[in-house]
Amino acid sequence: MKKTLFLTLSSLAVATFITACGQSIPYINTDTTDECATVDKKLVKVDNFIIVVNETSAFHLEEAASAIPVPGITVSNNKPRMLRDADKRKSQLLAERQSLGCEAVQK
């Protein structure tokens, strides 16, 4: 009986040691990471918009303003106004990202 109890307890201790049940598993808040991913996608859209506006002349920008995807960035077709609105939107998204506690982007 003592031998059986000793083998059972020792095998349980070995199993605990092997599977590392005693270690704490870090908690990752998936809601925050999903929100961070959403904000990052919006930031990429704003960055792409800024690149397109910077690379397009003001004359062509006024003609092609309806073809450029600008969801929630600006309603203007004036180049300086578009860039100002895009910078404002980018700063809002960066503030939102910081308030969520998202990790810093590695460049």
N, C-alpha and C positions, 0 to 999 in steps of 0.2 A: 504494500500500500504506500509506504513512504517512497519507494522507488518510483512508482507511477506518479505520485504527486510531484516529486522532484523533477521528473522528465517533462511533465506537463508545464510546470512553472518555468523551467529553463527554456523550453521550446517557445513559450509565449514571450519570454524576455528577448530571445533571439529574433523572433518575428517582429517584435516592436522595434528593436534596434535596426533591423534590415529595412523595414518599410519607413522608418523615420517618422513614426506617428507622434513622437514627442516634439517634433519641430512645429513651429507656428507657420502657417501659410499666410503670406501677405495678402491683404484684401485690396482688390482693385475695383474701384467704383466704375462700372461700365457705363453708367449714365453720363458721367462727366467725360469719359473718353469719347463717347458717341457725340456729345455736344462739342467737344474739342475738334473732332473730325469734321463736323458740320461747319464750324467757324473757319477751319483751315480751308475747306472747299470754297467758301465765300471769299476768303482772302486771295486764293488763287485766281478766282474770277475777276476780282478787282485789279490784281496785278496785271493780268492779261489785258484788261480794258485799258489800263494806264499805258502799257506798251503799245497797243494799237493806236491810241490817241496820239502818243508822242511821235510815232513813226509816220503818221498821216499828216499831210499838209492841211492847213486850215480851210483852204478852198475845197479840197476833196472831202474833208471831214463833214462840211455842211451838206454836201450832196449825199454822202454815204451814211449819215447819222442814223437813218432808219434801218440800215443793214447791220449795224454793230450791235451785238447783244449787250444791253445795259440794264439788266434786271435790278431795279432798286438803287442804282448808282446816281443817275442824273436824268433830267428830262430836257436838257439843253442841247443845242447843236453848235454852241460856241465853244471853241477849243479851250480857252483859258477857264471858262466856267465848268466845262466837263472835267478838267484836271483838278480844279478846286473841289468839286463835288466828290470826285474819286478819292482824293486825299482825305477828305472829311470822313467818307465812308470807311476807308482803310483804318483811320485812327479809332473810329467807333468799334470796328471789329477787333482791333488789337486790344482795346480796353476791355471788351467783352471776354476775349481770350485770357487776359490776365486775371480778370475777376473769377473765371472758372478754375484758375489754377493749373492751366495746361503747361506741359513741359516746354522748355525753350526749343526752338527749331535749330538744328545743327546745320551749318552751312559748309 
